[in-house]
């Protein structure tokens, strides 16, 4: 299990809740469904996907 990476959290100004959500996705080996891909790019080991195409 990977512990929350405080270096990413502090250096990239990612909120603690967003960091925890990302960590859960990594721990469960699931992609994170989000429209804000750039927000999560600094987190190593996290795969993101856009949940659907916005019209």
N, C-alpha and C positions, 0 to 999 in steps of 0.2 A: 504494500500500500504506500502510495506517495503522499507525503505530508504537504499541506498547502505551501506553495513556494512564495515566501514573503518577499523575495527579491523582485519577482514579477509583479506582485501586488503593490509594492511600494514604488518601484521604478516606472511603472506604466500607468499608475493612477487608476487601476482597476478596483472597483468597489469590493469590499469583503464578501458581500452576498454573491456577486458575479463570480468571484474566485471560488467560492464554495460550490456553486452550481457547476462550474467547469470541472472542479475536482471530482464531483460525483459522476459526471459523464465519463471522465478518464477512468475512474475506479471501476465503473460498470462496463468499460470498453464499448461505449456507445457514442455516436456522434451527437453533438449539441445542435439542436434545431434553433436557428436564430437568423434574424435579418441583419444583425449587426456583426458580421463576420470580422471586420477590421478591429472591433473592440476586443475580440478574443484571440487574434493572431499571435500576440506575444506569449501565449501560454503553451509551453512545449508539451507535445503528446496529445493535444486536443484536436479532434477532427470536428469541423463545423459543416453544417448543411443549411441551405435556405429551405424552410419547410414547404413553401409553395411559391409559385410565380405570382407576384402582385399584378393586378390588372389596372 
